Amino acid sequence: MQQAIIGYHQDDEGHWVADLRCGHGQHVRHQPPMTSRPWILTEEGRRTFLGTELNCKKCEEGVTGLTLPGPSLEGPGRLIRGMTRLVRTDGETR
């Protein structure tokens, strides 16, 4: 099932994970030649791909998405609670 990217966070190993609208996460690695996603390496690149839809395998399997606490997931400047830090979709990190 296609789900839009609404934010990003890094896992405990420093790999980027796309936060999907459904509440699930999906790793988005740049590991050429197998996977080429150079856009994930920069803040500008990640911001460019917000709203892009990825196929969520967990949704296809019927796994319920997570409900993230805190501010709304809708609108500019929203906060996405990650595993290691908060990432604002307007580019500011905390």
C-alpha positions in Angstrom: 0.0 0.0 0.0 1.4 3.4 -1.0 2.0 5.8 1.9 3.5 9.3 1.8 6.7 10.3 3.6 5.9 12.8 6.3 9.4 13.0 8.0 12.6 11.2 8.8 14.6 9.9 11.7 17.8 8.0 12.2 17.8 4.6 13.8 20.3 3.5 16.5 22.9 2.7 13.9 22.6 6.1 12.1 20.6 4.8 9.1 17.8 7.0 7.8 14.2 5.9 8.2 11.3 7.5 6.4 8.3 8.1 8.6 5.2 7.3 6.7 1.7 8.8 7.0 0.4 5.4 8.3 2.8 5.6 11.3 5.2 2.9 10.0 8.8 3.6 9.2 10.9 2.4 6.2 14.6 2.5 5.9 15.8 4.6 2.9 19.5 3.7 2.5 21.9 4.9 -0.1 24.0 1.7 -0.8 25.2 1.7 -4.5 25.1 -0.2 -6.7 22.2 -2.1 -5.0 20.2 1.0 -4.0 20.9 4.5 -5.2 19.3 7.1 -3.0 21.8 9.9 -2.8 19.1 12.4 -1.8 18.9 10.8 1.6 22.4 12.0 2.5 21.5 15.7 2.6 18.8 17.7 4.5 17.7 19.4 1.3 17.4 16.0 -0.5 15.3 14.6 2.3 13.1 17.7 2.3 12.6 17.3 -1.5 11.2 13.8 -1.1 8.6 14.7 1.6 5.2 13.6 0.3 6.7 11.0 -2.0 4.9 7.7 -1.6 6.6 4.5 -0.7 5.1 1.0 -0.7 4.5 0.1 3.0 4.8 -3.7 3.4 3.6 -3.5 7.0 0.3 -1.9 5.8 -0.1 -4.7 3.2 0.4 -7.2 6.0 -2.3 -5.6 8.0 -0.1 -4.3 10.8 -1.6 -1.2 12.5 0.5 2.0 12.3 1.9 3.7 15.3 0.3 6.8 16.7 3.0 9.3 17.4 2.5 11.6 20.4 2.8 15.3 20.2 2.0 17.8 17.5 -0.2 17.1 14.5 1.4 15.3 11.6 -0.3 17.7 9.2 0.9 21.1 8.1 4.3 22.8 7.7 6.8 22.9 10.5 5.3 19.7 12.1 7.5 17.7 14.5 8.2 14.1 13.9 9.4 12.2 16.9 12.3 9.9 15.9 14.2 7.2 17.7 17.3 9.4 18.3 16.2 13.0 17.9 13.3 15.2 16.8 13.4 16.4 13.1 11.3 19.3 12.1 10.0 19.0 8.5 10.9 22.6 7.9 14.6 21.7 8.3 15.3 22.6 11.9 16.6 19.8 14.1 16.6 19.4 17.9 
